């Protein structure tokens, strides 16, 4: 089964749900505070936060840098700057900042999680797994960490370990479509026919999930070609999952000719 998985669960961004006008007002307020006290590193940090949410990334970086120039032990600014570097796909820089976060607060599950994500994005899967494992040891109900570690195990072709992590993710969140979908794919790689149950569960949870219909069709082709895989491929196409088109044309149109 040719299937590509993605790291879908990059942890929440640093912003809040606000209107852009609110962030503009925040910037004006912090401008005044900085004028009154140019060494108020927290105001630089929060002004950077507002700029981040307005997608002024250069301005945000400048403020985070200034906050850390004033106080180089300021955990929150390292964390925010690390998130900014991730947003900019500068993962080596993000790793450095989350390492500083860990040095300052070794119990920060979020710092290990984010560093793990950045390690995975530069292809350092071994360190990524180590950090996800540390995150889990600090927060054993962290769905995102189990799910992402499962994806990294998949990238290392360690399919059984991936299944184990998707099992844990599903235990934490029984309605996780992504975890069921990916567990089914891993089981298919291992020729475990219970993969069908996972694809059925995804369809039960989301009847408009074209990828699940496609995966079930591929399962039928691989393990039980007497089943009506063409209907699933057609359904996947109707739902906009374009990868199904080539398989449908090859396996279903030719069969009718």
C-alpha positions as CSV (number, residue, x, y, z in Angstrom):
1,X,0.0,0.0,0.0
2,X,1.6,3.2,-1.1
3,X,0.8,5.7,1.6
4,X,2.5,8.7,3.0
5,X,2.0,9.9,6.5
6,X,2.5,13.4,7.9
7,X,3.1,14.9,11.3
8,X,-0.3,16.4,11.7
9,X,-0.3,17.3,15.3
10,X,2.1,20.2,15.7
11,X,1.1,21.5,19.1
12,X,-1.0,24.6,19.5
13,X,0.4,28.0,18.4
14,X,1.1,30.7,21.0
15,X,-1.8,33.0,20.1
16,X,-5.2,33.4,21.5
17,X,-8.5,33.8,19.6
18,X,-8.7,37.6,19.2
19,X,-9.5,40.1,16.5
20,X,-6.6,41.7,14.7
21,X,-7.7,45.1,16.1
22,X,-7.2,43.7,19.6
23,X,-3.6,42.8,18.9
24,X,-3.1,46.3,17.4
25,X,-4.4,47.8,20.6
26,X,-2.1,45.4,22.6
27,X,0.9,46.7,20.7
28,X,0.0,50.3,21.5
29,X,-0.4,49.4,25.1
30,X,3.0,47.7,25.3
31,X,4.6,50.5,23.4
32,X,3.6,52.8,26.2
33,X,4.9,50.4,28.9
34,X,8.2,50.1,27.1
35,X,8.6,53.9,26.9
36,X,8.0,54.1,30.7
37,X,10.4,51.2,31.4
38,X,12.8,50.3,28.5
39,X,14.0,47.3,30.6
40,X,10.6,45.7,31.0
41,X,11.4,42.5,29.2
42,X,7.9,41.1,29.7
43,X,6.4,43.9,27.7
44,X,8.8,43.2,24.8
45,X,7.8,39.5,25.0
46,X,4.0,40.2,24.9
47,X,4.4,42.8,22.2
48,X,6.2,40.2,20.2
49,X,3.3,37.8,20.9
50,X,0.9,40.3,19.5
51,X,3.1,40.9,16.4
52,X,3.3,37.1,15.9
53,X,-0.5,36.9,15.8
54,X,-0.6,39.7,13.2
55,X,2.0,37.7,11.2
56,X,4.6,40.4,11.7
57,X,7.3,37.7,12.2
58,X,10.3,40.0,11.8
59,X,8.8,42.4,14.4
60,X,8.0,39.5,16.7
61,X,11.6,38.1,16.5
62,X,13.0,41.5,17.2
63,X,10.9,41.8,20.4
64,X,11.7,38.3,21.6
65,X,15.4,39.0,21.0
66,X,15.2,42.2,23.0
67,X,13.4,40.4,25.9
68,X,16.2,37.9,26.0
69,X,18.8,40.5,25.7
70,X,17.5,42.0,28.9
71,X,16.8,38.7,30.7
72,X,18.6,35.7,29.2
73,X,16.9,33.4,31.7
74,X,13.4,34.2,30.5
75,X,11.8,30.8,29.7
76,X,8.7,32.2,28.1
77,X,10.6,34.2,25.5
78,X,12.7,31.3,24.5
79,X,9.6,29.2,24.1
80,X,7.8,31.8,22.1
81,X,10.8,32.4,19.9
82,X,11.2,28.6,19.4
83,X,7.6,28.5,18.2
84,X,8.3,31.4,15.8
85,X,11.3,29.6,14.4
86,X,9.1,26.6,13.8
87,X,6.6,28.8,12.0
88,X,9.4,30.0,9.8
89,X,10.7,26.4,9.3
90,X,14.0,27.3,11.0
91,X,14.0,24.1,13.0
92,X,17.7,24.1,14.0
93,X,17.2,27.5,15.6
94,X,14.0,26.2,17.3
95,X,15.9,23.3,18.7
96,X,18.4,25.6,20.3
97,X,15.6,27.6,21.9
98,X,13.7,24.6,23.2
99,X,17.0,23.3,24.6
100,X,17.3,26.5,26.6
101,X,13.7,26.0,27.8
102,X,14.6,22.5,29.0
103,X,17.8,23.8,30.7
104,X,15.7,26.4,32.5
105,X,12.7,24.1,33.3
106,X,13.5,20.4,32.9
107,X,9.9,19.4,33.8
108,X,8.4,21.2,30.7
109,X,6.6,18.5,28.7
110,X,5.8,21.1,26.1
111,X,9.4,22.0,25.5
112,X,10.3,18.3,24.9
113,X,7.3,18.0,22.6
114,X,8.3,20.9,20.5
115,X,11.9,20.0,20.3
116,X,10.9,16.5,19.3
117,X,8.8,18.0,16.5
118,X,11.7,20.1,15.2
119,X,14.1,17.1,15.4
120,X,11.6,15.2,13.2
121,X,11.4,18.0,10.7
122,X,15.2,17.9,10.2
123,X,15.2,14.1,9.9
124,X,16.7,13.4,13.3
125,X,14.2,10.7,14.2
126,X,16.2,9.1,17.0
127,X,16.4,12.4,19.0
128,X,12.8,13.0,18.1
129,X,11.7,9.7,19.7
130,X,13.8,10.4,22.8
131,X,12.1,13.8,23.3
132,X,8.6,12.4,22.7
133,X,9.4,9.7,25.2
134,X,10.6,12.2,27.7
135,X,7.4,14.3,27.1
136,X,5.3,11.2,27.7
137,X,7.2,10.4,30.9
138,X,6.2,13.9,32.1
139,X,2.7,13.8,30.7
140,X,1.5,10.2,30.2
141,X,-1.9,11.3,28.8
142,X,-0.4,13.4,26.1
143,X,-2.3,12.3,23.0
144,X,-0.2,14.4,20.6
145,X,3.1,12.9,21.8
146,X,1.9,9.3,21.4
147,X,0.5,10.1,18.0
148,X,3.5,12.0,16.7
149,X,5.9,9.4,18.1
150,X,3.9,6.8,16.2
151,X,4.4,8.7,13.0
152,X,8.1,8.9,13.6
153,X,8.3,5.2,14.3
154,X,6.5,4.7,10.9
155,X,9.2,6.9,9.2
156,X,11.8,4.5,10.7
157,X,9.8,1.5,9.4
158,X,9.2,0.4,13.0
159,X,5.6,-0.5,12.3
160,X,4.8,-2.4,15.5
161,X,6.1,0.4,17.7
162,X,4.0,2.8,15.6
163,X,0.9,0.6,16.2
164,X,1.7,0.5,20.0
165,X,1.7,4.3,20.0
166,X,-1.5,4.6,18.0
167,X,-3.1,2.2,20.4
168,X,-2.2,4.6,23.3
169,X,-3.4,7.6,21.3
170,X,-6.8,5.9,20.6
171,X,-7.1,4.9,24.3
172,X,-6.7,8.6,25.2
173,X,-8.9,9.8,22.4
174,X,-11.3,7.0,21.2
175,X,-12.6,9.3,18.4
176,X,-9.2,10.0,16.8
177,X,-9.7,9.6,13.1
178,X,-6.0,10.1,12.4
179,X,-4.8,7.5,14.8
180,X,-7.3,4.9,13.5
181,X,-6.3,5.7,9.9
182,X,-2.6,5.4,10.6
183,X,-2.9,2.3,12.7
184,X,-4.8,0.7,9.9
185,X,-2.1,1.6,7.5
186,X,0.6,0.2,9.8
187,X,-1.4,-3.1,10.3
188,X,-1.7,-3.4,6.5
189,X,2.1,-3.1,6.2
190,X,2.3,-6.0,8.6
191,X,-0.4,-8.0,6.8
192,X,-2.6,-7.8,9.8
193,X,-6.1,-8.1,8.5
194,X,-7.6,-6.3,11.5
195,X,-6.6,-3.2,9.6
196,X,-10.1,-3.4,8.1
197,X,-11.6,-2.7,11.4
198,X,-9.7,0.6,11.7
199,X,-10.7,1.8,8.2
200,X,-14.3,0.9,9.0
201,X,-14.0,2.9,12.2
202,X,-12.7,5.9,10.4
203,X,-15.6,5.8,8.0
204,X,-18.0,5.4,10.9
205,X,-16.6,8.5,12.5
206,X,-16.4,10.5,9.3
207,X,-18.4,9.3,6.3
208,X,-16.9,12.1,4.1
209,X,-13.3,10.9,4.7
210,X,-12.2,10.0,1.1
211,X,-8.8,8.7,2.3
212,X,-10.5,6.0,4.5
213,X,-12.6,4.7,1.6
214,X,-9.4,4.6,-0.5
215,X,-7.5,2.8,2.2
216,X,-10.3,0.3,2.6
217,X,-10.3,-0.3,-1.2
218,X,-6.5,-0.9,-1.1
219,X,-7.0,-3.3,1.8
220,X,-9.6,-5.2,-0.2
221,X,-7.3,-5.3,-3.3
222,X,-4.4,-6.7,-1.1
223,X,-6.3,-9.1,1.1
224,X,-9.8,-9.8,-0.3
225,X,-10.2,-8.8,-3.9
226,X,-13.6,-10.4,-4.1
227,X,-15.0,-7.4,-2.1
228,X,-16.4,-4.4,-3.9
229,X,-13.3,-2.2,-3.8
230,X,-14.4,-0.3,-6.9
231,X,-17.3,1.2,-5.0
232,X,-14.9,2.4,-2.3
233,X,-12.5,3.9,-4.9
234,X,-15.5,5.6,-6.6
235,X,-16.6,7.0,-3.2
236,X,-13.1,8.2,-2.5
237,X,-13.0,10.0,-5.9
238,X,-16.4,11.6,-5.3
239,X,-15.1,12.9,-1.9
240,X,-12.2,14.5,-3.7
241,X,-9.4,12.0,-2.8
242,X,-7.5,12.2,-6.1
243,X,-5.0,9.4,-5.4
244,X,-7.9,7.0,-6.0
245,X,-8.3,8.0,-9.6
246,X,-5.3,6.1,-11.0
247,X,-6.2,2.9,-9.1
248,X,-9.8,3.2,-10.1
249,X,-8.9,3.6,-13.8
250,X,-6.5,0.7,-13.7
251,X,-8.4,-1.8,-11.6
252,X,-12.1,-0.9,-12.3
253,X,-12.4,0.6,-15.7
254,X,-10.2,-2.1,-17.3
255,X,-12.2,-4.8,-15.5
256,X,-15.4,-3.5,-17.2
257,X,-13.9,-3.5,-20.6
